[in-house]
Each structure stands twice: as C-alpha cells, then as structure tokens.
C-alpha cells in the first residue's frame, strides 16, 4: 500500500490483528527503548550479534532529537535513524504506523534492517542507568568555584 498523498515507492506494512494491539503500546513502555543515550553508551550495551536497542540522539545537522535503532551485527555496531514521514516510520523501505510495530516486524520476521548492512535484530537490550562521570564532576567543580568566589567576595567586603 502506498503512503497517502505521497509519490513514494515505499510500502506500508499492513498491520494484522496481533500487531494492532501494539498500536496502543507506547515507545516509552518498550523494554528496548532507552530514551536519550549516546552512541558510545549504546555500543557498550550491545555485546552480542543481534543485540539491539532504540534510543534518542541529537542530530548533528540541526540539533533536533531523532529516534535511532542501534544494533550489533557481525561484530560491528550500526546506528540506523528511524525516519518519520506523514506519521509513518521506516528504516529503509517498509513503513509502519509506529516505532513499536517497526521493531516487532524486524524482530519477528528476521529480515535485514537494510540491504547494505544485512543486520538482523534478535535480542532486545533493556534499560540501564548511566552515570556520566565527567558531567557530574564538572557540576561539582562549578559549585566549588562559585563557593570560593562568594567567600572571596565576602572576605573582601568585610576587610
């Protein structure tokens, strides 16, 4: 089925009765959805071929948030942008009515995410809390510097 009001040659995957229940599921509730997660942290979580997760990443071109499917396949880490067009989502050619249905399709059908990569997704990787140590350290240093400045200004005003 073609996307409505477009000239795309891509297909819209029909949603059967089993998958229609997934429409009500939100991305936030999916075990494999991590929210904001860096490429580096995603790669650390993907240990085995077929491991995958979905994350939010900031676009380098316009600083907008984009949805990315990260996967490990044949020893390489792949980061596929999930594109949205007219309310439908795709990685390459097949469009779905939700990101949840996109992931369910590639997981159940075991077809490659892209022709070029041949990457398959097999095992979802659940959420993990990352503590960004440099960020926490920078915050602590900033507080310490601010306190020293306040103390210095106080001492100067008293003398």
N, C-alpha and C positions, 0 to 999 in steps of 0.2 A: 504494500500500500504506500502511495506517495504521501509526503507530508503535505498538509493543506496549504494552499496558497504559496507554494514554492516550486522552483524548477529543478529541485534536487533529484538526482538519480538514485538516491539512497532509499533504503527500505525501512518501513516502520514495522518492527516485530509485533505481531499480534499477541495480545495478552490473553491467555486461556483462563479458565475459571480458577485454577490453582494459583496462578500468578496474580489474579485480580485482587486477592486478599492482601498481596504485598503492597498494593497501591496505598492502603491505609497505613502501612508502616512508614515511619519517617526515617530519614537518614540518621538523625541523632540517636535513634534507638538501635541501629545496626551494630553488632559486636565488632565489626571490622572498620567502623568509622572512628577516626581519631581526632577530628577537628583540626585545629592548627598544629602542624607538625612539620619540622624542617625535613628537607631531602636527606640530610645526613642521619638524623634520628630515625627516619623511616628505613633507610638502608640498614641501620644497626638492628632493627627489629626483624628484618626479612632474612632468616637464616637458611632456609631450605628452598630448593626449586619448587615453585608453585605457591609459595607463601605470598600473601597479598594483604593490602590494607587500602583504605580510602582516606584521604586527608585534604585539608585546605592548605593552599600555598599562595603566597603573594606573587603576582605576575611581575616579572622584571621590566616589562614594557610600560604598563600603565598603573602598576601598584594595586590593581584590583585583586580580590580573592578569587581563586579558581579551585575547582574540585579536581583532584589528581588521584588516579589509581596507581599505586606503587606495587611492583611485583618483582620477584626474583625468578629468573628462568635461565637455565644453562649457565649458572654461575654469575650472571650479570644482573644488575639492578635496573629496572625500567620504571619510568615515571610518565604515565600516559595522562594527558589532560582530558578530562571528560567535558566535551563541548556541549553547550546547550543552544538549541535553535527552535524557536517557536514553541517552547515548553517541552521539547523532546531532547533526549540525551544520547550521545554516542561517543565511542572511542574512535572508530574508523568509519564504518558504513551503516551499520544497523542502528536504528533509532528506537529508544524506549521511552515510555511515559514517566519513568522515574529512575534515579540512580540505583535504587534498590533493585528494580527489575532488571536493569542492565547487568548488575553484578550477579544476580540469580541466574540469568541466562548464560553468561560465560562460565559460571561455576557448574551448572547442571549439564550444559551441552558439551563442555570441554572442547570448545573451539577457540582458536588463537585470537587474542585481543587485536592483533594487527597481522597482516600478511607478512610484513617485513620482519617483525621480531619473532613470530611464531610462539610468543609467550602464552602459556596457559596459567589459569589460577586454580589452585587446588585446596589450599588451607588458609582460612582467614586468621589474621593475627589480631588478637584482642588489644584493647587499650592498655597503655602503660603510662604512669606519671613520670615525666622527665623533669628533673631539676636542672635548670640552665645555670650552672655554677658561675660562669663569668658574669651573667646578668645579675645574679644575687650579690656577688662580690662588688660589682660596680655600684649597686644601690647602697651597700653598706659603706663603701668608701665615700660616696657622695654625702651621706648623712654625717659621717665623721668630719669631713671637710666643712660642712655647714656649721656643725657644732663648734669647731675650732675658730671659725670666723666670728661667730656670735660671741664666744668667750673673749677673743682678742678685742672686738669692738667694745665689749663691756668693760674690760680692763682699761682700755684707752680712754673711755669716757669717765671712769672713776678717778683716774690719775689726773 
